[in-house]
């Protein structure tokens, strides 16, 4: 009986050591991800083009004459690029919206 208990304790000790190693590796990964996150949020200032302006969701929906869900789908599919200002604020480049319209008009003329 004592042998069985000793074996069980040994296995539990090995499992604890393995879990400690796993936790250590995960903590390293988390710290690396946090470092990379901080690097990726740094935005270098660039001079805006004088002819370009940033539009909000309502303006883009009005220009394209689409609804909220259609705009979300265009962004999710990568057709339009959203510029995230902060957690809640998203803007779109007027030039990019106009390019999208021109592409759509060009593809319709080919049909």
Buried (B, 14 or more C-beta within 10 A) or exposed (E): EEEEEEEEEEEEEEEEEEEEEEEEEEEEEEEEEEEEEEEEEEEEEEEEEEEEEBBEBEBBBEBBEBEEEEBBEBBEEEEBEBEEEEEEEBBBBBEBBEEBEEEEEEEEEEE
